Every structure is written in structure tokens, then in C-alpha cells.
């Protein structure tokens, strides 16, 4: 998949995961970054359990990436939510 494909894939998965976790998006750039990181995390986790990870721009890969992005978002909110200024 090309770089532009990964960016679009990450944006879609990050946006969906943001809507699931906190009902509002985090912003285009952060959604994209969290979606791409989530795809990597989800792919790694799924391969550790013996399943296929992210294999391209398809529905099973999108589910893996969304699950990974949800995990990344929960960790992100746990870290950022505890900051005090």
C-alpha cells in the first residue's frame, strides 16, 4: 500500500476509533497518527495470537486497525488525561 493509502487508511480507522472511545474526534492529524499507530499495534497483537494482521485496505484489516487504535486511544487518554497544568 502506498503512503497516501496508509494515511487514508489511518485517518478512517483513527476516526472510527475516536468516535467509539470518546464520541468526538481528536482532530484530523491526531486521528490519522493514532489510526496508523493503532494499525501497527493491532497487527502486532493479532499476529502474536496467531491471526492475520493488517494485510491491506480491506475490512478485516480495518477491524484489526480499529481495535489497535482503540487500545492506543485508551492509553493516550490515560496518559494525557492525568496531566495537570
Secondary structure, DSSP 4 states (H G I P E B T S, - for coil): --HHHHHHHHHHHHHHHHHHHHSS---HHHHHHHHHHHHHHHHHHHHHTTS----SSSHHHHHHHHHHHHHHHHHHHHHHTT---
